[in-house]
Amino acid sequence: MNHTRTLILALMIALLPACSQQRPSTVGSDAAIEKRIDQLLARMTLSEKIGQMNQVSVGGDISHYAEALRKGQIGSILNEVDPVKLNEYQRICVEESRLGIPLLVGRDVIHGFHTIFPIPLGLAATFDPALVEEGARIASLEATAQGVRWTFSPMLDIARDPRWGRMAEGSGEDPWLDARMAEAMVRGYQGPVLDTTSMAACIKHFVGYGAAEGGRDYNSTFLTERQLRNVYLPPFEAAVKAGAMTLMTSFNDNDGVPSTGNAFILQDVLRGEWGFDGLVVTDWNSMGEMIAHGFGVDRKDVACKAANVGVDMDMMTFGFISHLEELVASGCVKESVIDEAVRRILRVKILLGLFEHPYVDVEAAAAVQYAPAHLDAARKAAEASAILLKNDGVLPLRADKVRTILVTGPMADAPHDQLGTWSFDGQKDHTVTPLKALQERFPGKVIYVQGLRNSREVRTRFDDVVAAARRADVVLAFLGEEAILSGEAHCLADLNLMGSQSELLAALKATGKPVVATVMAGRPLTIERDLSNCRALLYAFHPGTMGGPALANLLFGDVNPSGKTPVTFLRTVGQAPLYYAHNRTGRPYNGEMLLSEIGAEAGQTSLGNTSYYLDYGAYPLFPFGYGLSYTTFRYSDIALDREVYAEDGTIDVSFTLTNTGECDGTETVQVYVRDLVGSVTRPVKELKAFERVALKAGESRRLNVRIPVADLAFYGLDGVKKVEPGDFQLWVAADSASGEPLSFQVEKKE
């Protein structure tokens, strides 16, 4: 940028209030917005319309893109976060293009921008939508301050196979929990009112991607329409109802039809049934990958297919920009289809106020990053996301009883890996690791021996670590997997702790010193073999920027663990996929003979056998919704307000929750329901409500949870969503495997 341009731009920005405070001028009623779009469309050439449908990943010299911007051939860019450069990109579009249409700037802001929160799977472990919404709002404040106005988040893929690396990016296995997290993130990103701090949410990946066959990324899925409607679509519908402005198609094909060319999900369901009028964008080159799927001959063919099913913007295939004019001329794509796509793109830009406020205040942008309140919120989120899976009483540690602490393990001081997958803009210099937090808290008391340089290192002896352990009062081992081992394109067939981590833990136990393990990972690892080698185990997923202080607070009792498993923890990878809400079977498991009990000459028979593994039974290591505390809770006097409910009624379940321990704590109350008989087989349990309840030591509280009977509706044999009258059971419990059921009925509407 030359000196004159710099002065002009500086003058323009100086006239704007700080971006965190300024709201755009009222954009007007829906009718006024549509009229404004009509006027723009009337002035646009076909080439300029198609340009709005083209998204480009930028980098390097801005001059490489300047001519395309001036010609209106780019409607959106991604992967640039420098506010100075983004202002220049916008300036070229606004001041040098014929129509002055600003860019929509996108970025993968998945669980924080600079201040990184726990990975989404960890956020789901909080069972706290308000906390998740706060984290998304902070991400939006930081990102929009630098010019990013569109995030490709939240990921709403139901994931029930931990081999799939992208499980880290979602909220786990349950549609109800996923839907509540979806609503929270959409509200947080976009804000209570659309203004210059609003970042358009992009719900992804539509749809079924988390069911990739074999847990292998980009793989096919084979979900029936009923499965889609009952399990995989509900979080997306909830996010649409919450106001999500954009949606991304997925890489997978389902039953042979790639998402980016799927008329049923994009036209019939999304646009038709749900009335979604937001922007639909492809995933990175997912349009082009339809050729590899064998769903199209070439880029021109797949561009025609994608446009005609309702895709509005092409991310990095260049199929629209290269072929849409020709396709319109040939009649393969009507110009009215192009007009509707551009209408949806322009609507997002208008609603975000980009026409009024295309620029950001560079100086103000820097001041927003890593604000103390943001770091405090990230710490609290990390504290709430950690799950206590084992504790024989060694935790919480007493600072006055501990003179020497050994800190060891590959994740003890790994700032980059602590941030987790998809944390492009998190900076390791701002990341506080467990080692750093403990050294600051206990100066002179911490011995640090890394033990393993990374999670994959193999060692045969640990003499240095063992010697240090013998000098310590307690051993804190930080284990897990690096960030690069989870997320997109990082799937695993073996979910045990890698390298020699299990051997390290065993060597530490052999010293006789109390060993406390903390696992940081992007998925639920198979840690059964490791539980016997530690006295306590805290599972922290990847906790983000403030993971170190959060874990120190948890280990030493400043904070009581309250996280719950958002996904089932397997005993062995061979159990995958294993999830709590599985359908009922004709031969349910009831504790039959295991492999070790079968005689060498036993006859072959299936009589009396049921649905389980001979070597591992039928149950997981830890069920969905599970998590310990430093205190204990008792549920009592659980009662329903009636025995029979109308289809339009509300179930009111009351109970007493008591903190029976000696310290304050927070319990996540969970309510599950089973439909005993349906027109199709129903799950053994389904989560229908949850609530975090904080109680003082010894405190009791009478609580009520209200569930609309309408929430029991599902898509049955006739393909219609409705509540089927009949008998039901309901549990109020601490997790999906606990509690005793209450019975009730839903009566048929006359």
C-alpha positions in Angstrom: 0.0 0.0 0.0 1.5 3.4 -0.9 1.7 6.4 1.4 -1.4 8.1 0.0 -3.5 5.0 0.3 -2.3 4.6 3.9 -3.4 8.1 4.8 -6.8 7.7 3.2 -7.4 4.4 4.9 -6.2 5.7 8.3 -8.6 8.7 7.9 -11.5 6.4 7.1 -10.8 4.1 10.1 -10.4 7.1 12.4 -13.9 8.2 11.7 -15.2 4.8 12.9 -15.6 4.1 16.6 -13.8 1.0 18.0 -15.0 -2.1 16.4 -16.0 -3.7 19.7 -18.5 -0.9 20.3 -19.8 0.2 17.0 -23.0 -1.2 15.6 -23.9 -0.8 12.0 -26.7 1.5 11.1 -30.1 -0.3 11.1 -30.3 -2.4 7.9 -34.1 -2.2 7.9 -36.9 -4.6 7.6 -36.7 -7.8 5.7 -38.6 -6.1 2.8 -36.0 -3.3 2.8 -33.1 -5.8 2.7 -34.7 -7.7 -0.1 -35.3 -4.5 -2.0 -31.7 -3.5 -1.5 -30.6 -6.9 -2.9 -32.9 -6.6 -5.8 -31.3 -3.2 -6.7 -27.8 -4.7 -6.5 -28.8 -7.8 -8.6 -30.3 -5.6 -11.3 -27.0 -3.8 -11.7 -24.8 -6.9 -11.7 -23.5 -8.7 -14.8 -23.7 -12.5 -14.9 -19.9 -12.5 -14.4 -20.2 -10.3 -11.3 -22.9 -12.6 -9.9 -20.8 -15.6 -10.3 -17.8 -13.8 -8.7 -19.8 -13.5 -5.5 -20.1 -17.3 -5.5 -16.3 -17.8 -5.6 -14.3 -18.2 -2.4 -10.5 -18.2 -2.5 -7.9 -19.0 0.1 -5.4 -16.1 0.0 -1.8 -15.8 1.0 1.3 -13.9 0.1 1.2 -10.7 -2.0 -2.2 -9.0 -2.1 -1.4 -7.9 -5.7 -1.9 -11.5 -6.8 -5.6 -11.1 -6.2 -6.1 -7.4 -6.8 -7.3 -7.6 -10.5 -9.8 -10.4 -9.7 -11.1 -8.3 -6.8 -11.5 -5.2 -9.0 -13.4 -7.2 -11.5 -15.8 -8.6 -8.8 -14.6 -12.2 -9.4 -14.1 -13.0 -5.7 -17.0 -12.9 -3.2 -15.2 -14.3 -0.1 -11.7 -15.0 1.1 -10.4 -17.2 3.8 -7.1 -17.8 5.7 -6.0 -14.2 6.1 -6.2 -12.7 9.6 -3.8 -9.7 9.4 -6.1 -6.7 9.9 -3.9 -4.5 7.8 -4.1 -6.8 4.8 -7.8 -7.4 5.3 -8.4 -3.7 5.3 -6.6 -3.5 2.0 -8.5 -6.4 0.5 -11.7 -4.7 1.5 -10.5 -1.3 0.2 -9.9 -2.8 -3.3 -13.4 -4.3 -3.4 -15.2 -1.3 -1.9 -13.3 1.5 -3.7 -12.0 0.0 -6.9 -14.6 -2.5 -8.0 -17.6 -1.4 -10.1 -20.2 -2.2 -7.5 -18.2 -1.8 -4.3 -19.4 -5.1 -2.7 -17.3 -6.0 0.3 -15.7 -9.3 0.9 -17.0 -11.9 3.4 -13.8 -13.0 5.3 -13.8 -16.6 6.6 -11.6 -18.5 9.0 -11.6 -21.8 10.9 -12.3 -20.3 14.3 -13.3 -23.6 15.9 -12.7 -23.2 19.7 -11.2 -19.8 20.0 -9.3 -17.3 17.9 -6.2 -16.2 19.9 -7.5 -17.2 23.3 -8.0 -20.9 22.8 -10.7 -22.7 24.7 -10.9 -26.5 25.1 -11.5 -28.5 22.0 -15.3 -28.8 21.2 -15.4 -32.3 22.6 -14.0 -30.9 25.8 -16.5 -28.1 25.8 -19.2 -30.7 25.4 -17.9 -32.4 28.6 -18.9 -29.3 30.5 -22.6 -29.9 29.8 -22.8 -26.1 30.2 -24.3 -24.3 27.2 -23.9 -20.9 28.9 -20.2 -21.4 29.3 -19.9 -22.6 25.7 -21.8 -19.6 24.4 -19.5 -17.3 26.3 -16.5 -19.0 24.7 -18.0 -18.5 21.2 -18.7 -14.9 22.0 -15.1 -14.3 23.0 -13.9 -16.0 19.9 -16.1 -13.7 17.9 -14.9 -10.6 19.7 -11.3 -11.4 19.0 -11.7 -12.6 15.4 -14.0 -9.8 14.2 -11.7 -7.2 15.7 -9.2 -8.3 13.1 -11.6 -8.5 10.2 -12.8 -12.1 10.3 -16.6 -12.1 10.0 -17.4 -15.8 9.2 -16.3 -18.9 11.1 -16.6 -22.5 9.8 -18.1 -23.7 13.1 -19.8 -25.3 14.9 -19.2 -28.8 13.7 -22.4 -30.8 14.5 -21.4 -34.2 13.3 -22.7 -37.0 15.6 -19.6 -39.1 16.2 -19.7 -42.6 17.7 -16.4 -44.0 16.6 -13.4 -42.5 18.3 -11.1 -43.8 15.6 -12.4 -40.9 13.5 -10.0 -38.0 14.2 -12.6 -35.3 13.7 -14.5 -36.4 16.8 -12.4 -33.8 18.5 -14.2 -31.0 16.7 -17.7 -32.0 17.7 -19.8 -32.5 20.8 -19.7 -36.3 20.8 -22.3 -39.0 20.4 -25.6 -37.7 21.6 -28.1 -35.6 19.4 -29.6 -33.8 22.4 -26.3 -32.7 23.9 -25.0 -31.8 20.4 -28.1 -29.7 19.7 -27.8 -27.7 22.9 -24.1 -27.0 22.2 -25.0 -26.0 18.6 -27.5 -23.4 19.8 -25.1 -22.0 22.3 -22.3 -21.6 19.7 -24.5 -20.0 17.2 -25.7 -17.5 19.7 -22.2 -16.8 20.9 -20.7 -16.3 17.4 -23.5 -14.2 16.1 -24.3 -12.3 19.3 -27.6 -11.2 20.7 -27.8 -8.5 18.0 -26.0 -8.5 14.6 -23.3 -5.9 14.8 -19.6 -5.5 14.0 -18.7 -8.0 16.6 -20.9 -10.7 15.0 -19.3 -13.5 13.2 -21.6 -15.6 11.0 -21.8 -19.2 12.2 -21.4 -22.0 9.6 -23.0 -25.2 10.8 -21.1 -28.3 9.4 -20.8 -30.8 8.0 -24.1 -31.5 6.3 -24.7 -34.3 6.9 -23.7 -37.7 8.4 -20.0 -37.2 8.1 -19.3 -38.4 11.6 -20.6 -41.9 10.6 -17.7 -42.4 8.2 -17.2 -46.1 7.6 -14.4 -47.6 9.7 -13.8 -44.3 11.4 -11.7 -43.3 8.3 -12.0 -39.6 7.3 -13.7 -38.7 4.0 -15.2 -42.2 3.8 -18.7 -43.2 2.7 -21.6 -43.4 5.1 -24.7 -45.6 4.8 -27.4 -44.0 6.9 -31.0 -44.6 6.2 -33.4 -41.6 6.0 -34.8 -42.6 9.4 -31.3 -42.6 11.0 -30.6 -39.2 9.5 -33.8 -37.8 10.8 -33.7 -39.3 14.3 -30.0 -38.9 15.0 -27.9 -36.9 12.6 -30.2 -34.0 11.5 -31.6 -32.8 14.8 -28.5 -30.7 15.8 -28.5 -29.0 12.4 -32.2 -28.2 12.7 -31.7 -26.8 16.2 -28.9 -24.6 14.9 -31.0 -23.4 12.0 -33.8 -22.5 14.4 -31.2 -20.7 16.5 -30.5 -18.4 13.6 -27.3 -19.9 12.0 -26.6 -17.8 8.9 -24.6 -20.3 6.9 -24.1 -24.0 6.3 -21.3 -26.2 4.9 -21.8 -29.4 2.9 -19.7 -32.4 3.9 -17.1 -34.5 2.1 -18.9 -37.8 2.4 -21.3 -39.5 0.2 -24.3 -41.1 1.9 -25.8 -44.1 0.3 -23.9 -43.2 -2.9 -24.9 -39.5 -3.1 -22.2 -36.9 -2.2 -23.5 -34.2 0.1 -22.5 -31.4 -2.2 -24.7 -32.8 -4.9 -27.5 -34.1 -2.7 -30.9 -32.6 -3.6 -32.7 -34.5 -0.8 -30.8 -32.9 2.1 -30.1 -29.5 0.5 -33.4 -28.8 -1.2 -36.0 -31.1 0.3 -34.9 -30.9 4.0 -32.8 -27.8 4.4 -34.6 -25.3 2.1 -38.0 -27.0 1.9 -38.8 -28.4 5.4 -36.7 -26.1 7.5 -37.0 -22.9 5.4 -33.3 -22.1 5.6 -32.5 -19.0 3.6 -28.9 -18.7 4.6 -25.7 -19.2 2.5 -24.6 -22.8 1.7 -20.9 -23.2 1.0 -19.0 -26.3 0.0 -16.2 -27.7 2.1 -12.7 -27.3 0.7 -12.9 -28.6 -2.9 -15.8 -30.9 -1.9 -17.4 -30.0 -5.2 -14.3 -31.1 -7.1 -14.1 -34.3 -5.0 -17.5 -35.4 -6.5 -15.4 -36.3 -9.5 -13.2 -38.6 -7.4 -16.5 -40.1 -5.9 -17.5 -40.9 -9.5 -20.5 -38.7 -9.2 -19.4 -36.3 -12.0 -17.4 -36.4 -15.2 -15.4 -33.2 -14.7 -15.4 -29.9 -13.0 -18.0 -28.5 -15.3 -20.4 -31.4 -14.6 -20.1 -31.2 -10.8 -20.5 -27.4 -10.9 -23.8 -27.9 -12.7 -24.9 -30.5 -10.2 -23.9 -28.4 -7.1 -25.5 -25.2 -8.3 -28.8 -27.0 -9.2 -29.2 -28.5 -5.7 -28.7 -25.2 -3.9 -25.0 -24.7 -3.3 -24.3 -21.0 -3.2 -20.5 -20.7 -2.8 -17.6 -22.8 -4.0 -14.7 -23.1 -1.6 -11.5 -23.7 -3.6 -12.8 -25.9 -6.5 -13.0 -22.9 -8.9 -15.8 -24.8 -10.6 -18.4 -22.0 -10.5 -16.0 -19.2 -11.6 -14.7 -21.4 -14.4 -17.9 -22.9 -15.8 -21.1 -21.2 -14.6 -21.3 -18.7 -17.4 -21.1 -21.5 -19.9 -23.6 -23.6 -18.0 -26.1 -20.8 -18.0 -25.6 -20.3 -21.7 -26.2 -24.0 -22.4 -29.3 -24.0 -20.2 -27.8 -26.5 -17.7 -28.1 -23.9 -14.9 -30.8 -21.2 -15.0 -29.7 -17.6 -14.3 -32.5 -17.5 -11.7 -30.6 -20.2 -9.8 -27.6 -17.9 -9.8 -29.7 -15.0 -8.7 -31.0 -16.9 -5.7 -27.5 -18.0 -4.7 -26.2 -14.4 -4.9 -29.2 -13.1 -3.0 -28.3 -15.4 -0.1 -24.7 -14.3 -0.2 -25.6 -10.6 -0.3 -28.1 -11.0 2.5 -25.4 -12.3 4.8 -23.1 -9.4 3.9 -25.9 -6.9 4.5 -27.0 -8.4 7.8 -23.4 -8.4 9.1 -23.2 -4.7 8.2 -20.2 -5.1 5.9 -21.4 -2.5 3.4 -21.5 0.1 6.2 -18.4 -1.1 8.1 -16.0 -3.0 5.8 -12.8 -1.9 7.8 -11.5 -2.6 11.2 -9.4 -0.4 13.6 -6.0 -2.1 13.6 -4.9 -0.6 16.8 -8.1 -1.6 18.6 -7.9 -5.1 17.2 -4.6 -5.7 19.1 -6.0 -4.6 22.4 -8.9 -7.1 22.2 -6.7 -10.2 22.0 -5.9 -12.2 25.2 -7.9 -9.8 27.3 -7.8 -10.8 31.0 -11.5 -11.6 31.0 -11.0 -13.8 28.0 -8.2 -15.7 29.7 -10.2 -16.1 32.8 -13.2 -17.5 30.8 -10.8 -19.9 29.0 -9.5 -21.1 32.4 -13.0 -21.7 33.8 -13.9 -23.6 30.6 -10.9 -25.8 31.0 -11.7 -26.5 34.6 -15.3 -27.4 33.8 -14.3 -29.7 30.9 -11.9 -31.9 32.8 -13.4 -35.3 33.8 -12.3 -37.2 37.0 -12.3 -40.8 35.9 -10.6 -42.4 38.9 -9.7 -41.3 42.4 -8.8 -43.5 45.4 -8.7 -40.5 47.7 -5.3 -39.1 46.7 -7.0 -36.1 45.1 -7.3 -33.3 45.9 -3.6 -32.8 46.8 -2.8 -30.8 49.9 -0.3 -28.0 49.1 0.7 -27.9 52.8 1.5 -31.7 52.7 3.5 -31.7 49.5 7.1 -30.7 49.6 8.4 -32.0 46.3 6.4 -32.7 43.1 7.7 -34.6 40.1 6.2 -33.4 36.9 6.7 -35.8 33.9 5.3 -36.9 30.6 5.2 -35.7 27.0 2.2 -33.4 27.6 3.5 -31.6 30.7 5.1 -28.8 28.8 3.7 -29.0 25.2 2.1 -25.6 24.6 1.3 -26.1 21.0 -0.2 -29.5 21.5 -2.2 -28.4 24.5 -4.1 -26.1 22.2 -5.5 -29.0 20.3 -6.6 -29.4 16.7 -7.8 -26.4 14.6 -6.2 -23.7 16.7 -4.5 -21.9 13.9 -4.3 -18.5 15.6 -3.5 -19.7 19.1 0.1 -18.8 20.1 2.2 -21.0 22.2 3.9 -18.1 23.8 0.6 -17.2 25.4 -0.2 -20.8 26.4 0.3 -21.7 30.1 1.3 -25.4 30.4 0.8 -27.5 33.5 4.6 -27.4 34.2 4.7 -23.6 34.0 1.6 -23.2 36.2 2.9 -25.6 38.8 6.4 -24.0 38.8 4.8 -20.6 39.3 2.5 -21.9 42.1 5.2 -23.9 43.9 8.6 -22.3 43.3 11.4 -24.6 44.2 9.2 -27.6 44.8 8.8 -28.9 41.3 11.2 -31.4 39.7 10.7 -31.8 35.9 11.9 -34.8 34.0 10.2 -35.1 30.7 10.5 -38.9 30.5 9.3 -39.0 26.8 9.9 -36.2 24.3 6.6 -36.9 22.6 3.8 -39.4 22.9 5.2 -41.7 20.2 8.7 -42.1 21.7 9.7 -45.7 22.7 12.0 -46.2 25.6 13.0 -49.4 27.4 14.2 -47.9 30.7 13.2 -44.9 32.8 16.0 -44.7 35.3 16.1 -40.9 35.3 12.3 -40.5 35.9 12.3 -43.3 38.5 15.1 -41.7 40.4 13.3 -38.4 40.4 10.1 -40.0 41.6 11.8 -41.5 44.6 12.7 -38.0 45.7 9.2 -36.7 45.3 6.1 -36.8 47.5 3.8 -37.1 44.5 4.1 -37.8 40.8 2.1 -35.9 38.3 2.2 -37.6 34.9 0.8 -35.7 31.9 0.1 -38.1 29.1 -2.0 -38.3 25.9 -1.6 -37.5 22.2 -0.3 -34.4 20.4 -2.7 -32.1 18.6 -1.6 -33.4 15.2 -2.8 -36.9 16.1 -6.5 -35.9 16.1 -8.7 -33.7 13.9 -9.2 -33.8 10.1 -7.3 -36.6 8.3 -5.9 -38.0 11.5 -7.7 -41.2 12.2 -6.3 -44.1 14.3 -6.9 -47.8 14.4 -5.1 -48.2 17.8 -6.4 -46.0 20.6 -4.1 -47.1 23.4 -1.6 -44.5 24.7 1.1 -44.4 22.1 4.8 -45.1 22.5 6.1 -46.0 25.9 3.6 -43.9 27.9 1.9 -46.9 29.6 5.4 -48.3 30.4 6.3 -44.9 31.9 3.2 -45.0 34.1 4.0 -48.6 35.2 7.5 -47.7 36.1 6.3 -44.7 38.2 3.8 -46.9 40.1 6.6 -49.4 40.9 8.3 -46.6 43.0 5.5 -46.8 45.5 4.9 -43.0 45.3 1.4 -41.8 44.6 0.9 -41.3 40.9 -1.7 -39.0 39.4 -2.2 -39.2 35.7 -3.7 -36.4 33.5 -4.5 -37.3 29.9 -4.8 -34.7 27.2 -6.2 -36.0 23.9 -8.5 -35.2 21.0 -10.6 -38.4 21.6 -11.4 -40.9 24.3 -8.4 -43.2 24.3 -8.5 -46.8 25.5 -6.9 -46.4 28.9 -8.2 -49.4 30.8 -4.7 -50.9 31.1 -3.4 -47.7 32.6 -5.9 -47.2 35.4 -4.2 -49.8 37.6 -0.9 -47.9 37.4 -2.2 -44.6 38.8 -4.2 -43.7 41.9 -6.2 -41.0 40.1 -6.8 -40.1 36.5 -8.1 -36.8 35.2 -9.1 -36.6 31.5 -8.7 -33.1 30.1 -8.9 -33.6 26.3 -6.9 -30.7 24.9 -7.7 -27.8 27.3 -6.5 -24.7 25.4 -4.5 -21.6 26.4 -5.2 -21.8 30.1 -5.1 -25.5 30.5 -2.1 -25.4 32.9 -3.6 -23.2 35.6 -6.9 -25.0 35.2 -5.3 -28.4 35.8 -3.3 -27.1 38.8 -6.5 -25.7 40.4 -8.2 -29.1 39.9 -5.4 -31.2 41.2 -5.0 -29.1 44.3 -8.7 -28.7 45.1 -9.2 -25.0 44.3 -11.8 -26.3 41.9 -13.9 -29.5 42.1 -14.0 -31.5 38.9 -17.4 -31.5 37.3 -16.9 -32.7 33.7 -18.9 -35.6 32.3 -18.0 -37.9 29.4 -19.6 -36.6 26.2 -18.9 -39.8 24.5 -18.6 -43.4 25.6 -15.0 -44.5 26.6 -14.2 -47.9 25.2 -12.3 -50.7 26.9 -10.7 -51.7 23.5 -10.9 -50.3 20.0 -12.6 -53.5 18.9 -15.8 -52.3 20.6 -16.1 -49.4 18.2 -18.7 -48.1 17.6 -20.2 -48.4 21.0 -22.6 -45.8 22.3 -25.3 -45.6 25.0 -28.3 -44.9 22.8 -28.1 -48.1 20.8 -31.3 -49.8 19.6 -32.7 -52.6 21.6 -31.9 -56.1 20.4 -33.8 -59.4 20.6 -31.0 -60.9 22.7 -29.8 -58.2 25.1 -26.7 -58.8 27.1 -27.3 -60.2 30.6 -23.9 -61.3 31.8 -23.2 -64.5 29.9 -20.1 -66.6 29.8 -16.9 -64.9 28.7 -14.1 -66.5 26.6 -12.0 -67.5 29.7 -14.9 -69.5 31.0 -15.6 -71.6 27.9 -14.3 -75.1 28.1 -11.8 -76.4 25.5 -14.2 -79.0 24.2 -17.5 -77.0 24.5 -20.0 -77.7 21.7 -20.9 -75.1 19.1 -24.3 -73.5 19.9 -25.9 -70.1 19.9 -28.7 -71.0 22.3 -28.7 -68.8 25.3 -26.0 -66.5 23.9 -26.7 -62.7 23.5 -25.3 -59.5 22.0 -21.8 -59.2 23.5 -18.1 -59.9 22.9 -16.7 -63.2 24.3 -13.5 -61.4 25.3 -14.8 -58.0 26.5 -18.5 -58.4 27.3 -20.9 -55.7 26.3 -20.1 -52.7 28.5 -17.7 -49.8 28.0 -14.9 -48.7 30.3 -16.9 -45.5 31.2 -20.5 -44.8 30.0 -21.7 -41.6 28.4 -22.4 -38.8 31.0 -19.9 -40.2 33.6 -17.6 -38.2 35.8 -16.5 -38.3 39.5 -16.2 -35.4 42.0 -14.3 -34.7 45.2 -17.6 -35.0 46.8 -20.6 -37.3 46.5 -24.2 -36.8 45.5 -27.4 -38.6 46.4 -30.6 -38.6 44.3 -33.7 -39.3 46.4 -37.5 -39.0 46.3 -37.7 -39.0 42.5 -41.3 -38.6 41.4 -43.3 -37.8 38.4 -46.3 -35.4 38.7 -48.6 -37.9 37.0 -48.7 -41.4 35.5 -50.4 -40.6 32.2 -49.6 -37.6 29.9 -51.3 -36.1 26.9 -49.4 -35.8 23.7 -49.3 -32.0 24.1 -48.5 -32.2 27.9 -45.3 -31.6 29.9 -43.6 -34.2 32.1 -42.6 -32.7 35.4 -40.1 -34.8 37.3 -39.0 -33.7 40.8 -36.3 -35.1 43.0 -34.0 -34.2 45.9 -30.3 -33.8 45.2 -28.0 -33.9 48.2 -24.3 -33.1 48.4 -23.3 -35.9 50.9 -19.6 -35.1 50.9 -17.4 -32.6 52.7 -16.7 -30.1 50.0 -18.7 -28.0 47.6 -19.4 -29.4 44.2 -21.4 -29.3 41.0 -23.4 -32.2 39.7 -24.8 -32.6 36.2 -28.2 -34.0 36.5 -29.3 -36.1 33.5 -32.7 -37.3 32.5 -33.1 -40.2 30.1 -36.2 -41.7 28.6 -37.0 -45.1 27.0 -39.9 -45.7 24.6 -40.8 -49.3 25.4 -42.7 -50.1 22.2 -42.6 -48.2 18.9 -43.5 -48.7 15.3 -39.7 -49.2 14.8 -37.1 -50.3 17.3 -36.2 -47.6 19.7 -33.0 -46.8 21.6 -32.5 -48.3 25.1 -32.2 -44.7 26.5 -32.2 -41.2 25.1 -31.0 -38.1 26.9 -33.9 -35.5 27.1 -32.6 -33.0 29.7 -29.6 -32.1 31.7 -28.8 -29.4 34.3 -25.7 -28.4 36.2 -26.5 -27.9 39.9 -24.0 -26.4 42.4 -24.4 -27.5 46.0 -22.5 -26.6 49.2 -21.2 -29.5 51.3 -24.2 -31.1 53.0 -26.7 -29.1 51.1 -29.9 -30.6 49.8 -32.2 -29.1 47.2 -35.6 -30.1 45.7 -35.4 -29.8 42.0 -37.8 -30.0 39.0 -37.1 -30.8 35.4 -39.8 -30.2 32.8 -39.8 -32.1 29.5 -42.4 -31.4 26.8 -44.0 -34.7 25.7 -43.3 -33.4 22.2 -39.6 -34.0 22.8 -40.4 -37.8 22.7 -41.4 -37.6 19.1 -39.4 -39.5 16.5 -39.7 -40.6 12.8 -41.4 -44.0 12.9 -42.5 -46.5 10.3 -44.6 -44.1 8.4 -41.8 -41.5 8.1 -43.7 -38.9 10.1 -42.3 -37.2 13.2 -44.7 -37.7 16.1 -45.1 -39.0 19.6 -46.3 -42.5 19.6 -48.7 -43.3 22.5 -47.7 -46.1 24.9 -45.5 -47.0 27.8 -42.2 -45.2 28.7 -39.5 -45.3 31.4 -37.6 -42.3 32.8 -34.4 -42.1 34.7 -33.0 -39.2 36.7 -29.3 -40.1 37.2 -25.7 -39.1 37.3 -24.9 -40.8 34.0 -26.4 -43.0 31.3 -25.8 -46.3 33.2 -27.2 -45.3 36.6 -30.5 -44.9 38.4 -33.7 -46.8 38.6 -36.5 -46.2 36.1 -39.9 -44.6 36.7 -42.8 -45.6 34.5 -45.4 -43.4 32.7 -47.7 -43.5 29.8 -48.6 -41.2 26.9 -52.2 -41.5 26.0 -53.5 -41.4 22.4 -55.1 -38.1 21.4 -58.8 -38.5 20.8 
